[in-house]
């Protein structure tokens, strides 16, 4: 069962309050997404730590309901 882009965005925003989140459906199949997340809480964290924070916000759905997610993360400029 695929996830909707709105559900992915909501989960991320709930876990990372104030984050700017943009989700793109890369193939139009509801299984392959790109997420662009800008969040103040990423400041000072490595890229790996930032991605771990996003994956944690998805509450175990990666690899199940959500097949593929390309992440771009950053702190605000």
N, CA, C, O and CB atoms as a CASP TS submission, in Angstrom:
PFRMAT TS
TARGET T0000
AUTHOR 0000-0000-0000
METHOD Language model
MODEL 1
PARENT N/A
ATOM      1  N   UNK     1       0.850  -1.185   0.000  1.00  0.00           N
ATOM      2  CA  UNK     1       0.000   0.000   0.000  1.00  0.00           C
ATOM      3  C   UNK     1       0.896   1.249   0.000  1.00  0.00           C
ATOM      4  O   UNK     1       1.741   1.419   0.879  1.00  0.00           O
ATOM      5  CB  UNK     1      -0.967  -0.002   1.237  1.00  0.00           C
ATOM      6  N   UNK     2       0.702   2.092  -0.974  1.00  0.00           N
ATOM      7  CA  UNK     2       1.515   3.301  -1.128  1.00  0.00           C
ATOM      8  C   UNK     2       1.029   4.408  -0.186  1.00  0.00           C
ATOM      9  O   UNK     2      -0.109   4.395   0.284  1.00  0.00           O
ATOM     10  CB  UNK     2       1.477   3.791  -2.591  1.00  0.00           C
ATOM     11  N   UNK     3       1.913   5.352   0.069  1.00  0.00           N
ATOM     12  CA  UNK     3       1.568   6.518   0.881  1.00  0.00           C
ATOM     13  C   UNK     3       1.289   7.700  -0.038  1.00  0.00           C
ATOM     14  O   UNK     3       1.791   7.760  -1.160  1.00  0.00           O
ATOM     15  CB  UNK     3       2.707   6.858   1.888  1.00  0.00           C
ATOM     16  N   UNK     4       0.496   8.623   0.444  1.00  0.00           N
ATOM     17  CA  UNK     4       0.239   9.862  -0.275  1.00  0.00           C
ATOM     18  C   UNK     4       1.258  10.914   0.161  1.00  0.00           C
ATOM     19  O   UNK     4       1.719  10.912   1.302  1.00  0.00           O
ATOM     20  CB  UNK     4      -1.212  10.359  -0.027  1.00  0.00           C
ATOM     21  N   UNK     5       1.598  11.804  -0.758  1.00  0.00           N
ATOM     22  CA  UNK     5       2.564  12.868  -0.467  1.00  0.00           C
ATOM     23  C   UNK     5       2.127  13.689   0.740  1.00  0.00           C
ATOM     24  O   UNK     5       2.960  14.090   1.553  1.00  0.00           O
ATOM     25  CB  UNK     5       2.740  13.783  -1.689  1.00  0.00           C
ATOM     26  N   UNK     6       0.835  13.941   0.861  1.00  0.00           N
ATOM     27  CA  UNK     6       0.319  14.741   1.978  1.00  0.00           C
ATOM     28  C   UNK     6       0.566  14.055   3.314  1.00  0.00           C
ATOM     29  O   UNK     6       0.833  14.718   4.317  1.00  0.00           O
ATOM     30  CB  UNK     6      -1.177  15.005   1.799  1.00  0.00           C
ATOM     31  N   UNK     7       0.476  12.724   3.330  1.00  0.00           N
ATOM     32  CA  UNK     7       0.715  11.973   4.567  1.00  0.00           C
ATOM     33  C   UNK     7       2.181  12.043   4.974  1.00  0.00           C
ATOM     34  O   UNK     7       2.497  12.175   6.156  1.00  0.00           O
ATOM     35  CB  UNK     7       0.287  10.509   4.399  1.00  0.00           C
ATOM     36  N   UNK     8       3.073  11.954   3.994  1.00  0.00           N
ATOM     37  CA  UNK     8       4.510  12.053   4.270  1.00  0.00           C
ATOM     38  C   UNK     8       4.816  13.437   4.839  1.00  0.00           C
ATOM     39  O   UNK     8       5.507  13.566   5.850  1.00  0.00           O
ATOM     40  CB  UNK     8       5.350  11.789   2.980  1.00  0.00           C
ATOM     41  N   UNK     9       4.296  14.463   4.178  1.00  0.00           N
ATOM     42  CA  UNK     9       4.518  15.840   4.631  1.00  0.00           C
ATOM     43  C   UNK     9       3.998  16.044   6.051  1.00  0.00           C
ATOM     44  O   UNK     9       4.672  16.664   6.873  1.00  0.00           O
ATOM     45  CB  UNK     9       3.842  16.832   3.676  1.00  0.00           C
ATOM     46  N   UNK    10       2.826  15.538   6.340  1.00  0.00           N
ATOM     47  CA  UNK    10       2.236  15.705   7.672  1.00  0.00           C
ATOM     48  C   UNK    10       3.084  15.026   8.746  1.00  0.00           C
ATOM     49  O   UNK    10       3.321  15.611   9.803  1.00  0.00           O
ATOM     50  CB  UNK    10       0.812  15.139   7.697  1.00  0.00           C
ATOM     51  N   UNK    11       3.541  13.804   8.490  1.00  0.00           N
ATOM     52  CA  UNK    11       4.360  13.094   9.473  1.00  0.00           C
ATOM     53  C   UNK    11       5.649  13.851   9.769  1.00  0.00           C
ATOM     54  O   UNK    11       6.061  13.962  10.923  1.00  0.00           O
ATOM     55  CB  UNK    11       4.686  11.684   8.976  1.00  0.00           C
ATOM     56  N   UNK    12       6.279  14.369   8.726  1.00  0.00           N
ATOM     57  CA  UNK    12       7.524  15.109   8.919  1.00  0.00           C
ATOM     58  C   UNK    12       7.266  16.383   9.709  1.00  0.00           C
ATOM     59  O   UNK    12       8.006  16.694  10.643  1.00  0.00           O
ATOM     60  CB  UNK    12       8.172  15.443   7.565  1.00  0.00           C
ATOM     61  N   UNK    13       6.222  17.124   9.345  1.00  0.00           N
ATOM     62  CA  UNK    13       5.921  18.388  10.029  1.00  0.00           C
ATOM     63  C   UNK    13       5.519  18.170  11.483  1.00  0.00           C
ATOM     64  O   UNK    13       5.798  19.018  12.331  1.00  0.00           O
ATOM     65  CB  UNK    13       4.808  19.129   9.298  1.00  0.00           C
ATOM     66  N   UNK    14       4.872  17.049  11.786  1.00  0.00           N
ATOM     67  CA  UNK    14       4.502  16.757  13.173  1.00  0.00           C
ATOM     68  C   UNK    14       5.744  16.521  14.028  1.00  0.00           C
ATOM     69  O   UNK    14       5.795  16.949  15.181  1.00  0.00           O
ATOM     70  CB  UNK    14       3.576  15.531  13.236  1.00  0.00           C
ATOM     71  N   UNK    15       6.741  15.845  13.468  1.00  0.00           N
ATOM     72  CA  UNK    15       7.949  15.527  14.221  1.00  0.00           C
ATOM     73  C   UNK    15       8.974  16.656  14.219  1.00  0.00           C
ATOM     74  O   UNK    15       9.776  16.776  15.144  1.00  0.00           O
ATOM     75  CB  UNK    15       8.576  14.287  13.665  1.00  0.00           C
ATOM     76  N   UNK    16       8.943  17.482  13.173  1.00  0.00           N
ATOM     77  CA  UNK    16       9.901  18.583  13.034  1.00  0.00           C
ATOM     78  C   UNK    16       9.120  19.892  12.907  1.00  0.00           C
ATOM     79  O   UNK    16       9.020  20.449  11.814  1.00  0.00           O
ATOM     80  CB  UNK    16      10.843  18.365  11.791  1.00  0.00           C
ATOM     81  N   UNK    17       8.568  20.382  14.014  1.00  0.00           N
ATOM     82  CA  UNK    17       7.718  21.574  13.964  1.00  0.00           C
ATOM     83  C   UNK    17       8.446  22.777  13.366  1.00  0.00           C
ATOM     84  O   UNK    17       9.585  23.077  13.727  1.00  0.00           O
ATOM     85  CB  UNK    17       7.222  21.919  15.360  1.00  0.00           C
ATOM     86  N   UNK    18       7.774  23.447  12.458  1.00  0.00           N
ATOM     87  CA  UNK    18       8.343  24.618  11.813  1.00  0.00           C
ATOM     88  C   UNK    18       9.145  24.296  10.565  1.00  0.00           C
ATOM     89  O   UNK    18       9.650  25.202   9.902  1.00  0.00           O
ATOM     90  CB  UNK    18       9.205  25.344  12.776  1.00  0.00           C
ATOM     91  N   UNK    19       9.269  23.016  10.237  1.00  0.00           N
ATOM     92  CA  UNK    19      10.025  22.623   9.044  1.00  0.00           C
ATOM     93  C   UNK    19       9.281  23.038   7.785  1.00  0.00           C
ATOM     94  O   UNK    19       8.052  23.001   7.724  1.00  0.00           O
ATOM     95  CB  UNK    19      10.281  21.104   9.034  1.00  0.00           C
ATOM     96  N   UNK    20      10.055  23.433   6.787  1.00  0.00           N
ATOM     97  CA  UNK    20       9.510  23.639   5.451  1.00  0.00           C
ATOM     98  C   UNK    20       9.693  22.323   4.712  1.00  0.00           C
ATOM     99  O   UNK    20      10.811  21.823   4.597  1.00  0.00           O
ATOM    100  CB  UNK    20      10.216  24.845   4.696  1.00  0.00           C
ATOM    101  N   UNK    21       8.599  21.761   4.211  1.00  0.00           N
ATOM    102  CA  UNK    21       8.640  20.440   3.587  1.00  0.00           C
ATOM    103  C   UNK    21       7.997  20.508   2.208  1.00  0.00           C
ATOM    104  O   UNK    21       6.896  21.034   2.045  1.00  0.00           O
ATOM    105  CB  UNK    21       7.925  19.385   4.472  1.00  0.00           C
ATOM    106  N   UNK    22       8.701  19.970   1.224  1.00  0.00           N
ATOM    107  CA  UNK    22       8.159  19.858  -0.124  1.00  0.00           C
ATOM    108  C   UNK    22       8.362  18.413  -0.573  1.00  0.00           C
ATOM    109  O   UNK    22       9.477  17.893  -0.532  1.00  0.00           O
ATOM    110  CB  UNK    22       8.847  20.876  -1.118  1.00  0.00           C
ATOM    111  N   UNK    23       7.283  17.773  -0.998  1.00  0.00           N
ATOM    112  CA  UNK    23       7.319  16.379  -1.425  1.00  0.00           C
ATOM    113  C   UNK    23       7.003  16.315  -2.923  1.00  0.00           C
ATOM    114  O   UNK    23       6.056  16.942  -3.399  1.00  0.00           O
ATOM    115  CB  UNK    23       6.310  15.511  -0.598  1.00  0.00           C
ATOM    116  N   UNK    24       7.808  15.550  -3.648  1.00  0.00           N
ATOM    117  CA  UNK    24       7.568  15.335  -5.073  1.00  0.00           C
ATOM    118  C   UNK    24       7.369  13.842  -5.324  1.00  0.00           C
ATOM    119  O   UNK    24       8.138  13.017  -4.829  1.00  0.00           O
ATOM    120  CB  UNK    24       8.749  15.889  -5.931  1.00  0.00           C
ATOM    121  N   UNK    25       6.340  13.497  -6.091  1.00  0.00           N
ATOM    122  CA  UNK    25       6.142  12.115  -6.527  1.00  0.00           C
ATOM    123  C   UNK    25       6.964  11.950  -7.799  1.00  0.00           C
ATOM    124  O   UNK    25       6.596  12.481  -8.847  1.00  0.00           O
ATOM    125  CB  UNK    25       4.602  11.776  -6.768  1.00  0.00           C
ATOM    126  N   UNK    26       8.064  11.225  -7.720  1.00  0.00           N
ATOM    127  CA  UNK    26       9.031  11.161  -8.811  1.00  0.00           C
ATOM    128  C   UNK    26       8.542  10.386 -10.030  1.00  0.00           C
ATOM    129  O   UNK    26       8.930  10.694 -11.158  1.00  0.00           O
ATOM    130  CB  UNK    26      10.290  10.545  -8.315  1.00  0.00           C
ATOM    131  N   UNK    27       7.704   9.395  -9.814  1.00  0.00           N
ATOM    132  CA  UNK    27       7.261   8.552 -10.927  1.00  0.00           C
ATOM    133  C   UNK    27       5.754   8.574 -11.128  1.00  0.00           C
ATOM    134  O   UNK    27       5.245   7.969 -12.072  1.00  0.00           O
ATOM    135  CB  UNK    27       7.711   7.135 -10.705  1.00  0.00           C
ATOM    136  N   UNK    28       5.046   9.255 -10.261  1.00  0.00           N
ATOM    137  CA  UNK    28       3.585   9.271 -10.366  1.00  0.00           C
ATOM    138  C   UNK    28       2.940   7.980  -9.904  1.00  0.00           C
ATOM    139  O   UNK    28       1.768   7.729 -10.184  1.00  0.00           O
ATOM    140  CB  UNK    28       3.178   9.546 -11.781  1.00  0.00           C
ATOM    141  N   UNK    29       3.717   7.145  -9.185  1.00  0.00           N
ATOM    142  CA  UNK    29       3.199   5.846  -8.759  1.00  0.00           C
ATOM    143  C   UNK    29       2.897   5.769  -7.268  1.00  0.00           C
ATOM    144  O   UNK    29       2.421   4.741  -6.786  1.00  0.00           O
ATOM    145  CB  UNK    29       4.177   4.774  -9.118  1.00  0.00           C
ATOM    146  N   UNK    30       3.169   6.853  -6.528  1.00  0.00           N
ATOM    147  CA  UNK    30       2.916   6.844  -5.090  1.00  0.00           C
ATOM    148  C   UNK    30       3.906   6.008  -4.298  1.00  0.00           C
ATOM    149  O   UNK    30       3.697   5.769  -3.109  1.00  0.00           O
ATOM    150  CB  UNK    30       1.542   6.344  -4.830  1.00  0.00           C
ATOM    151  N   UNK    31       4.984   5.559  -4.937  1.00  0.00           N
ATOM    152  CA  UNK    31       5.988   4.738  -4.259  1.00  0.00           C
ATOM    153  C   UNK    31       7.370   5.375  -4.220  1.00  0.00           C
ATOM    154  O   UNK    31       8.197   5.006  -3.386  1.00  0.00           O
ATOM    155  CB  UNK    31       6.082   3.404  -4.928  1.00  0.00           C
ATOM    156  N   UNK    32       7.626   6.316  -5.100  1.00  0.00           N
ATOM    157  CA  UNK    32       8.954   6.923  -5.218  1.00  0.00           C
ATOM    158  C   UNK    32       8.833   8.434  -5.063  1.00  0.00           C
ATOM    159  O   UNK    32       8.302   9.122  -5.935  1.00  0.00           O
ATOM    160  CB  UNK    32       9.616   6.561  -6.580  1.00  0.00           C
ATOM    161  N   UNK    33       9.331   8.930  -3.947  1.00  0.00           N
ATOM    162  CA  UNK    33       9.201  10.349  -3.633  1.00  0.00           C
ATOM    163  C   UNK    33      10.562  10.992  -3.408  1.00  0.00           C
ATOM    164  O   UNK    33      11.556  10.322  -3.127  1.00  0.00           O
ATOM    165  CB  UNK    33       8.324  10.541  -2.401  1.00  0.00           C
ATOM    166  N   UNK    34      10.572  12.298  -3.541  1.00  0.00           N
ATOM    167  CA  UNK    34      11.705  13.113  -3.100  1.00  0.00           C
ATOM    168  C   UNK    34      11.156  14.061  -2.045  1.00  0.00           C
ATOM    169  O   UNK    34      10.070  14.617  -2.210  1.00  0.00           O
ATOM    170  CB  UNK    34      12.387  13.901  -4.307  1.00  0.00           C
ATOM    171  N   UNK    35      11.893  14.244  -0.976  1.00  0.00           N
ATOM    172  CA  UNK    35      11.494  15.172   0.088  1.00  0.00           C
ATOM    173  C   UNK    35      12.590  16.214   0.256  1.00  0.00           C
ATOM    174  O   UNK    35      13.768  15.882   0.386  1.00  0.00           O
ATOM    175  CB  UNK    35      11.229  14.416   1.437  1.00  0.00           C
ATOM    176  N   UNK    36      12.188  17.462   0.253  1.00  0.00           N
ATOM    177  CA  UNK    36      13.090  18.581   0.498  1.00  0.00           C
ATOM    178  C   UNK    36      12.663  19.165   1.840  1.00  0.00           C
ATOM    179  O   UNK    36      11.549  19.671   1.970  1.00  0.00           O
ATOM    180  CB  UNK    36      13.041  19.667  -0.672  1.00  0.00           C
ATOM    181  N   UNK    37      13.536  19.099   2.831  1.00  0.00           N
ATOM    182  CA  UNK    37      13.183  19.513   4.186  1.00  0.00           C
ATOM    183  C   UNK    37      14.199  20.546   4.675  1.00  0.00           C
ATOM    184  O   UNK    37      15.402  20.289   4.716  1.00  0.00           O
ATOM    185  CB  UNK    37      13.130  18.288   5.150  1.00  0.00           C
ATOM    186  N   UNK    38      13.682  21.719   5.043  1.00  0.00           N
ATOM    187  CA  UNK    38      14.503  22.780   5.629  1.00  0.00           C
ATOM    188  C   UNK    38      14.016  22.959   7.059  1.00  0.00           C
ATOM    189  O   UNK    38      12.839  23.229   7.298  1.00  0.00           O
ATOM    190  CB  UNK    38      14.410  24.136   4.801  1.00  0.00           C
ATOM    191  N   UNK    39      14.938  22.806   8.010  1.00  0.00           N
ATOM    192  CA  UNK    39      14.530  22.787   9.424  1.00  0.00           C
ATOM    193  C   UNK    39      15.648  23.362  10.286  1.00  0.00           C
ATOM    194  O   UNK    39      16.803  22.954  10.171  1.00  0.00           O
ATOM    195  CB  UNK    39      14.177  21.339   9.886  1.00  0.00           C
ATOM    196  N   UNK    40      15.306  24.290  11.131  1.00  0.00           N
ATOM    197  CA  UNK    40      16.290  24.930  12.014  1.00  0.00           C
ATOM    198  C   UNK    40      16.991  23.897  12.898  1.00  0.00           C
ATOM    199  O   UNK    40      18.174  24.047  13.204  1.00  0.00           O
ATOM    200  CB  UNK    40      15.609  25.997  12.891  1.00  0.00           C
ATOM    201  N   UNK    41      16.281  22.870  13.302  1.00  0.00           N
ATOM    202  CA  UNK    41      16.848  21.834  14.154  1.00  0.00           C
ATOM    203  C   UNK    41      17.960  21.032  13.500  1.00  0.00           C
ATOM    204  O   UNK    41      18.653  20.275  14.179  1.00  0.00           O
ATOM    205  CB  UNK    41      15.777  20.910  14.586  1.00  0.00           C
ATOM    206  N   UNK    42      18.146  21.185  12.186  1.00  0.00           N
ATOM    207  CA  UNK    42      19.236  20.508  11.491  1.00  0.00           C
ATOM    208  C   UNK    42      20.566  21.226  11.675  1.00  0.00           C
ATOM    209  O   UNK    42      21.626  20.653  11.424  1.00  0.00           O
ATOM    210  CB  UNK    42      18.918  20.391  10.016  1.00  0.00           C
ATOM    211  N   UNK    43      20.512  22.470  12.110  1.00  0.00           N
ATOM    212  CA  UNK    43      21.739  23.261  12.227  1.00  0.00           C
ATOM    213  C   UNK    43      22.741  22.548  13.142  1.00  0.00           C
ATOM    214  O   UNK    43      22.407  22.146  14.257  1.00  0.00           O
ATOM    215  CB  UNK    43      21.423  24.682  12.770  1.00  0.00           C
ATOM    216  N   UNK    44      23.974  22.401  12.649  1.00  0.00           N
ATOM    217  CA  UNK    44      25.035  21.760  13.422  1.00  0.00           C
ATOM    218  C   UNK    44      25.035  20.242  13.359  1.00  0.00           C
ATOM    219  O   UNK    44      25.915  19.597  13.930  1.00  0.00           O
ATOM    220  CB  UNK    44      24.930  22.178  14.834  1.00  0.00           C
ATOM    221  N   UNK    45      24.064  19.670  12.674  1.00  0.00           N
ATOM    222  CA  UNK    45      23.972  18.216  12.567  1.00  0.00           C
ATOM    223  C   UNK    45      24.548  17.774  11.218  1.00  0.00           C
ATOM    224  O   UNK    45      24.480  18.509  10.232  1.00  0.00           O
ATOM    225  CB  UNK    45      22.493  17.737  12.723  1.00  0.00           C
ATOM    226  N   UNK    46      25.111  16.573  11.188  1.00  0.00           N
ATOM    227  CA  UNK    46      25.625  16.024   9.932  1.00  0.00           C
ATOM    228  C   UNK    46      24.450  15.657   9.026  1.00  0.00           C
ATOM    229  O   UNK    46      23.308  15.555   9.474  1.00  0.00           O
ATOM    230  CB  UNK    46      26.531  14.779  10.195  1.00  0.00           C
ATOM    231  N   UNK    47      24.751  15.464   7.769  1.00  0.00           N
ATOM    232  CA  UNK    47      23.713  15.054   6.806  1.00  0.00           C
ATOM    233  C   UNK    47      23.077  13.733   7.250  1.00  0.00           C
ATOM    234  O   UNK    47      21.861  13.567   7.154  1.00  0.00           O
ATOM    235  CB  UNK    47      24.314  14.909   5.372  1.00  0.00           C
ATOM    236  N   UNK    48      23.887  12.808   7.730  1.00  0.00           N
ATOM    237  CA  UNK    48      23.361  11.518   8.196  1.00  0.00           C
ATOM    238  C   UNK    48      22.394  11.733   9.362  1.00  0.00           C
ATOM    239  O   UNK    48      21.321  11.132   9.389  1.00  0.00           O
ATOM    240  CB  UNK    48      24.519  10.576   8.624  1.00  0.00           C
ATOM    241  N   UNK    49      22.762  12.578  10.318  1.00  0.00           N
ATOM    242  CA  UNK    49      21.888  12.857  11.460  1.00  0.00           C
ATOM    243  C   UNK    49      20.585  13.513  10.994  1.00  0.00           C
ATOM    244  O   UNK    49      19.513  13.192  11.506  1.00  0.00           O
ATOM    245  CB  UNK    49      22.608  13.767  12.484  1.00  0.00           C
ATOM    246  N   UNK    50      20.672  14.415  10.038  1.00  0.00           N
ATOM    247  CA  UNK    50      19.474  15.074   9.507  1.00  0.00           C
ATOM    248  C   UNK    50      18.538  14.041   8.876  1.00  0.00           C
ATOM    249  O   UNK    50      17.331  14.053   9.117  1.00  0.00           O
ATOM    250  CB  UNK    50      19.861  16.157   8.467  1.00  0.00           C
ATOM    251  N   UNK    51      19.109  13.155   8.071  1.00  0.00           N
ATOM    252  CA  UNK    51      18.291  12.132   7.416  1.00  0.00           C
ATOM    253  C   UNK    51      17.685  11.175   8.434  1.00  0.00           C
ATOM    254  O   UNK    51      16.543  10.743   8.278  1.00  0.00           O
ATOM    255  CB  UNK    51      19.126  11.352   6.398  1.00  0.00           C
ATOM    256  N   UNK    52      18.441  10.845   9.470  1.00  0.00           N
ATOM    257  CA  UNK    52      17.908   9.974  10.519  1.00  0.00           C
ATOM    258  C   UNK    52      16.709  10.617  11.199  1.00  0.00           C
ATOM    259  O   UNK    52      15.747   9.929  11.540  1.00  0.00           O
ATOM    260  CB  UNK    52      18.992   9.655  11.557  1.00  0.00           C
ATOM    261  N   UNK    53      16.756  11.925  11.398  1.00  0.00           N
ATOM    262  CA  UNK    53      15.634  12.631  12.018  1.00  0.00           C
ATOM    263  C   UNK    53      14.387  12.543  11.137  1.00  0.00           C
ATOM    264  O   UNK    53      13.278  12.365  11.641  1.00  0.00           O
ATOM    265  CB  UNK    53      16.001  14.106  12.277  1.00  0.00           C
ATOM    266  N   UNK    54      14.571  12.668   9.833  1.00  0.00           N
ATOM    267  CA  UNK    54      13.429  12.572   8.919  1.00  0.00           C
ATOM    268  C   UNK    54      12.896  11.144   8.905  1.00  0.00           C
ATOM    269  O   UNK    54      11.686  10.937   8.998  1.00  0.00           O
ATOM    270  CB  UNK    54      13.827  13.015   7.487  1.00  0.00           C
ATOM    271  N   UNK    55      13.784  10.154   8.790  1.00  0.00           N
ATOM    272  CA  UNK    55      13.334   8.759   8.784  1.00  0.00           C
ATOM    273  C   UNK    55      12.587   8.414  10.074  1.00  0.00           C
ATOM    274  O   UNK    55      11.585   7.700  10.037  1.00  0.00           O
ATOM    275  CB  UNK    55      14.531   7.812   8.600  1.00  0.00           C
ATOM    276  N   UNK    56      13.067   8.916  11.206  1.00  0.00           N
ATOM    277  CA  UNK    56      12.387   8.665  12.480  1.00  0.00           C
ATOM    278  C   UNK    56      10.970   9.247  12.458  1.00  0.00           C
ATOM    279  O   UNK    56      10.044   8.655  13.014  1.00  0.00           O
ATOM    280  CB  UNK    56      13.196   9.269  13.653  1.00  0.00           C
ATOM    281  N   UNK    57      10.807  10.396  11.821  1.00  0.00           N
ATOM    282  CA  UNK    57       9.484  11.025  11.759  1.00  0.00           C
ATOM    283  C   UNK    57       8.490  10.188  10.960  1.00  0.00           C
ATOM    284  O   UNK    57       7.280  10.341  11.126  1.00  0.00           O
ATOM    285  CB  UNK    57       9.593  12.416  11.146  1.00  0.00           C
ATOM    286  N   UNK    58       8.987   9.305  10.098  1.00  0.00           N
ATOM    287  CA  UNK    58       8.109   8.471   9.269  1.00  0.00           C
ATOM    288  C   UNK    58       7.627   7.230  10.015  1.00  0.00           C
ATOM    289  O   UNK    58       6.861   6.439   9.466  1.00  0.00           O
ATOM    290  CB  UNK    58       8.832   8.053   7.995  1.00  0.00           C
ATOM    291  N   UNK    59       8.061   7.056  11.238  1.00  0.00           N
ATOM    292  CA  UNK    59       7.545   6.041  12.168  1.00  0.00           C
ATOM    293  C   UNK    59       7.502   4.633  11.575  1.00  0.00           C
ATOM    294  O   UNK    59       6.477   3.954  11.637  1.00  0.00           O
ATOM    295  CB  UNK    59       6.161   6.427  12.619  1.00  0.00           C
ATOM    296  N   UNK    60       8.627   4.203  10.999  1.00  0.00           N
ATOM    297  CA  UNK    60       8.732   2.827  10.523  1.00  0.00           C
ATOM    298  C   UNK    60       8.101   2.544   9.172  1.00  0.00           C
ATOM    299  O   UNK    60       8.040   1.387   8.756  1.00  0.00           O
ATOM    300  CB  UNK    60       8.128   1.941  11.506  1.00  0.00           C
ATOM    301  N   UNK    61       7.638   3.557   8.487  1.00  0.00           N
ATOM    302  CA  UNK    61       6.982   3.321   7.197  1.00  0.00           C
ATOM    303  C   UNK    61       7.963   3.152   6.036  1.00  0.00           C
ATOM    304  O   UNK    61       7.584   2.641   4.981  1.00  0.00           O
ATOM    305  CB  UNK    61       6.046   4.459   6.893  1.00  0.00           C
ATOM    306  N   UNK    62       9.225   3.577   6.217  1.00  0.00           N
ATOM    307  CA  UNK    62      10.221   3.411   5.151  1.00  0.00           C
ATOM    308  C   UNK    62      10.432   1.927   4.899  1.00  0.00           C
ATOM    309  O   UNK    62      10.594   1.143   5.834  1.00  0.00           O
ATOM    310  CB  UNK    62      11.570   4.104   5.524  1.00  0.00           C
ATOM    311  N   UNK    63      10.427   1.550   3.634  1.00  0.00           N
ATOM    312  CA  UNK    63      10.624   0.151   3.263  1.00  0.00           C
ATOM    313  C   UNK    63       9.342  -0.658   3.286  1.00  0.00           C
ATOM    314  O   UNK    63       9.317  -1.796   2.819  1.00  0.00           O
ATOM    315  CB  UNK    63      11.622  -0.481   4.177  1.00  0.00           C
ATOM    316  N   UNK    64       8.291  -0.089   3.820  1.00  0.00           N
ATOM    317  CA  UNK    64       6.985  -0.754   3.838  1.00  0.00           C
ATOM    318  C   UNK    64       6.017   0.024   2.969  1.00  0.00           C
ATOM    319  O   UNK    64       5.997  -0.127   1.747  1.00  0.00           O
ATOM    320  CB  UNK    64       6.438  -0.882   5.285  1.00  0.00           C
ATOM    321  N   UNK    65       5.208   0.866   3.618  1.00  0.00           N
ATOM    322  CA  UNK    65       4.267   1.712   2.879  1.00  0.00           C
ATOM    323  C   UNK    65       4.993   2.674   1.948  1.00  0.00           C
ATOM    324  O   UNK    65       4.477   3.031   0.889  1.00  0.00           O
ATOM    325  CB  UNK    65       3.384   2.496   3.848  1.00  0.00           C
ATOM    326  N   UNK    66       6.174   3.085   2.340  1.00  0.00           N
ATOM    327  CA  UNK    66       6.965   4.040   1.570  1.00  0.00           C
ATOM    328  C   UNK    66       8.188   3.319   1.025  1.00  0.00           C
ATOM    329  O   UNK    66       9.105   2.971   1.770  1.00  0.00           O
ATOM    330  CB  UNK    66       7.380   5.270   2.440  1.00  0.00           C
ATOM    331  N   UNK    67       8.188   3.101  -0.278  1.00  0.00           N
ATOM    332  CA  UNK    67       9.235   2.292  -0.904  1.00  0.00           C
ATOM    333  C   UNK    67      10.549   3.046  -1.049  1.00  0.00           C
ATOM    334  O   UNK    67      11.600   2.519  -0.683  1.00  0.00           O
ATOM    335  CB  UNK    67       8.775   1.816  -2.261  1.00  0.00           C
ATOM    336  N   UNK    68      10.513   4.271  -1.576  1.00  0.00           N
ATOM    337  CA  UNK    68      11.752   5.011  -1.838  1.00  0.00           C
ATOM    338  C   UNK    68      11.547   6.493  -1.554  1.00  0.00           C
ATOM    339  O   UNK    68      10.544   7.086  -1.950  1.00  0.00           O
ATOM    340  CB  UNK    68      12.218   4.803  -3.299  1.00  0.00           C
ATOM    341  N   UNK    69      12.518   7.076  -0.860  1.00  0.00           N
ATOM    342  CA  UNK    69      12.462   8.496  -0.538  1.00  0.00           C
ATOM    343  C   UNK    69      13.852   9.099  -0.703  1.00  0.00           C
ATOM    344  O   UNK    69      14.773   8.780   0.049  1.00  0.00           O
ATOM    345  CB  UNK    69      11.929   8.721   0.904  1.00  0.00           C
ATOM    346  N   UNK    70      13.991   9.967  -1.689  1.00  0.00           N
ATOM    347  CA  UNK    70      15.246  10.692  -1.884  1.00  0.00           C
ATOM    348  C   UNK    70      15.169  11.950  -1.023  1.00  0.00           C
ATOM    349  O   UNK    70      14.237  12.742  -1.155  1.00  0.00           O
ATOM    350  CB  UNK    70      15.493  11.046  -3.413  1.00  0.00           C
ATOM    351  N   UNK    71      16.146  12.127  -0.147  1.00  0.00           N
ATOM    352  CA  UNK    71      16.100  13.245   0.794  1.00  0.00           C
ATOM    353  C   UNK    71      17.102  14.333   0.451  1.00  0.00           C
ATOM    354  O   UNK    71      18.243  14.059   0.082  1.00  0.00           O
ATOM    355  CB  UNK    71      16.351  12.751   2.195  1.00  0.00           C
ATOM    356  N   UNK    72      16.652  15.567   0.581  1.00  0.00           N
ATOM    357  CA  UNK    72      17.530  16.722   0.575  1.00  0.00           C
ATOM    358  C   UNK    72      17.168  17.500   1.833  1.00  0.00           C
ATOM    359  O   UNK    72      16.031  17.945   1.988  1.00  0.00           O
ATOM    360  CB  UNK    72      17.374  17.600  -0.751  1.00  0.00           C
ATOM    361  N   UNK    73      18.135  17.664   2.729  1.00  0.00           N
ATOM    362  CA  UNK    73      17.877  18.346   3.985  1.00  0.00           C
ATOM    363  C   UNK    73      18.877  19.477   4.182  1.00  0.00           C
ATOM    364  O   UNK    73      20.006  19.427   3.693  1.00  0.00           O
ATOM    365  CB  UNK    73      17.938  17.361   5.160  1.00  0.00           C
ATOM    366  N   UNK    74      18.431  20.507   4.916  1.00  0.00           N
ATOM    367  CA  UNK    74      19.312  21.619   5.222  1.00  0.00           C
ATOM    368  C   UNK    74      18.696  22.459   6.334  1.00  0.00           C
ATOM    369  O   UNK    74      17.502  22.370   6.621  1.00  0.00           O
ATOM    370  CB  UNK    74      19.573  22.477   3.964  1.00  0.00           C
ATOM    371  N   UNK    75      19.542  23.275   6.948  1.00  0.00           N
ATOM    372  CA  UNK    75      19.073  24.296   7.888  1.00  0.00           C
ATOM    373  C   UNK    75      18.787  25.558   7.072  1.00  0.00           C
ATOM    374  O   UNK    75      19.359  25.741   5.997  1.00  0.00           O
ATOM    375  CB  UNK    75      20.137  24.573   9.038  1.00  0.00           C
ATOM    376  N   UNK    76      17.911  26.423   7.571  1.00  0.00           N
ATOM    377  CA  UNK    76      17.638  27.661   6.833  1.00  0.00           C
ATOM    378  C   UNK    76      18.901  28.508   6.692  1.00  0.00           C
ATOM    379  O   UNK    76      19.780  28.487   7.554  1.00  0.00           O
ATOM    380  CB  UNK    76      16.537  28.473   7.535  1.00  0.00           C
ATOM    381  N   UNK    77      18.971  29.244   5.603  1.00  0.00           N
ATOM    382  CA  UNK    77      20.149  30.108   5.374  1.00  0.00           C
ATOM    383  C   UNK    77      20.043  31.383   6.163  1.00  0.00           C
ATOM    384  O   UNK    77      20.937  32.227   6.095  1.00  0.00           O
ATOM    385  CB  UNK    77      20.307  30.437   3.889  1.00  0.00           C
TER
END
